[in-house]
Amino acid sequence: MISFKRVSKSYGKDNKALKDVSFDVEAGEMLFLTGHSGAGKTTILRLLMLMQYASYGQIRVNSMDISSLPSSRVPAYRKKIGMIFQDHRLLNNKTVLENIALSLQIRGYSDSVSFKNARAALSQVGIAEKANFYPLELSSGQQQRVGIARAFVSKPDLILADEPTGNLDPDLSLELMQIFENLNKQGITIVIASHDLFLIKRLQKRVLVLEKGELIDDFSPQKNIYTP
Amino acid sequence: MIGSKHTPSPTLAYFRGHKRAVREGFSFPWKKPIRSVLTIATLAICFFIPLFLWTVWLNYDELKQSWQTQGSIAVFVKGQTDESQINQLIDDIKANPVVESAHLINTDEVKQQLETDKQLSKFTKLIKSYDLPQQIGVKTKISQEKSDVENLVKMLEQRPQVEYVSYDQQWLNQLQGLTSTLLRMSHVSALLFLVIIIVILGNTIGNEIAEHKQEIRLLELIGASNAQVRRGFLYMGVFLGIFAGILAVIFLFVSFWWLDDLMSSLMNNFGVDVSLKGLNLIQVFAVIGVSILVTWFAARVALTGQRLNEIID
């Protein structure tokens, strides 16, 4: 599904965000990227979302080399991915339902299909009753659920989540992780960047550990979980 | 329902995208009504000035055409010329291929014409008796070359029976110069105001983009293409164009209504009884259509300058 081959990303001459990183992710896998701030977790997600291009190396997603994907093909590529942001990135002038439906409308679905599926997605994340609320009327945890619903409503092959539980308490974080696990059981590949080791331990999934832009460990669920 | 097997066809997705963009683009101006009204008014003034000059040119051009087709040549015959000589002269004039018709205007008719003229009638009343020459009115054919008509005038001037030939060439030349200047002015002002429209819309769309930066960034991240993001702003330009076009036409009719008396009295001084004519329905729709095209084009130019794809980082 995802293949990083000796990928580096630098900003200027001395600032290297990723150094020679290589790893593979199977389709249907769920894994965590962890490490301290500035370790390179978000850079990997940004490279996968084509918000940035790698300085060196090759990145393949679904056998397609995205390292040099022309900008005209980027929207079609992004349509196959669901992205979840730490700051939710919801549109405050649209209702919860409209925020979720937007993802389907962009893909050309009719309004009726978009809203019907948006409602179903909202039920799946447990806040169906908030459909007509505006994001600013919701708690941070509820906003993140909307963000998750928006990411999976279009049934993407891959979901990338950047610190999805960053501002949430442990109980809420666990609830959100259960949503991710359910999505993963539906066959969606999920990559989560998180520094919440409590959660990572609880979920017993594969963990890639980054430090100063280098991949220093790759723990599979069968092995003992990484303990710093 | 959702999934790769049920993805809408590109054509369907394209039309749905446009439908939404129309809805969205037309909703932008309503969110900030005062700003939108000011933008529309400014655009309308930009459309109005070249439109006004063009319509005035249309009026004068039509007037000029009618004068030209009248082709009025007045041939004044010497006093001692007898009737048979005059008839011979008329026959000779009629034989000329340039001439449509020629007929004798007798002194009573000339007197009547003088008395109906507002200014000349004042003088004729003061003069107890006056001798009027015999006059032959000559009408040239429509779409005759100017040089052919001039040759006819020269030929008539050389005839021994002719006292004087009156041909309003100088006046026509002046009128032609005036209408050409008006047309040129409308072209120059149209070009100038096109640049102003692009600047105004560039500013308006730039503000909208700045205000929707978060939305644009998100749309791009969830897979919207540049074209999809741009559409809403393009339709906003079209929306502004529709209302600016309508307002420009209203400005035009109001200004014509206001200037009509002034223009009529001015033209009456030249012995012409005309009033300013506005636009017909087809021309009104054409003006609105052109304003839509102009604002769409201006919005497109403005959006190209905004480089939306650079917003993402």
Contacts between the chains, C-beta under 8 A, distances in Angstrom:
chain1	res1	chain2	res2	distance
A	49	B	221	6.7
A	51	B	221	7.4
A	51	B	312	6.1
A	51	B	313	6.5
A	52	B	313	7.1
A	71	B	309	6.6
A	75	B	220	7.5
A	75	B	223	5.1
A	75	B	224	6.3
A	75	B	225	4.1
A	75	B	226	7.8
A	75	B	228	7.6
A	76	B	223	7.4
A	78	B	220	7.7
A	78	B	221	6.6
A	78	B	222	6.8
A	78	B	223	4.1
A	79	B	222	7.8
A	79	B	223	3.6
A	81	B	223	7.9
A	83	B	221	5.7
A	83	B	222	7.1
A	89	B	214	7.4
A	89	B	217	7.7
A	89	B	218	5.3
A	89	B	221	7.6
A	91	B	214	7.1
A	91	B	215	5.5
A	91	B	218	6.6
A	102	B	219	7.6
A	102	B	222	7.0
A	103	B	222	5.2
A	103	B	223	7.9
A	104	B	2	6.7
A	105	B	16	7.6
A	105	B	20	6.2
A	106	B	219	6.7
A	106	B	222	5.8
A	106	B	223	5.5
A	106	B	224	4.9
A	106	B	228	6.6
A	107	B	7	6.9
A	107	B	8	7.3
A	107	B	13	7.0
A	107	B	223	6.8
A	108	B	7	7.4
A	108	B	8	4.0
A	108	B	9	8.0
A	108	B	10	7.5
A	108	B	12	6.2
A	108	B	13	2.3
A	108	B	14	7.5
A	108	B	16	5.5
A	108	B	17	6.6
A	109	B	2	7.2
A	109	B	8	6.0
A	109	B	16	7.6
A	110	B	8	7.7
A	110	B	16	6.4
A	113	B	1	5.7
A	113	B	2	7.5
A	116	B	1	7.1
A	117	B	1	6.1
A	117	B	2	5.3
A	150	B	222	7.4
A	153	B	2	7.0
A	154	B	2	6.1
A	155	B	2	5.0
A	155	B	3	4.8
A	155	B	4	7.8
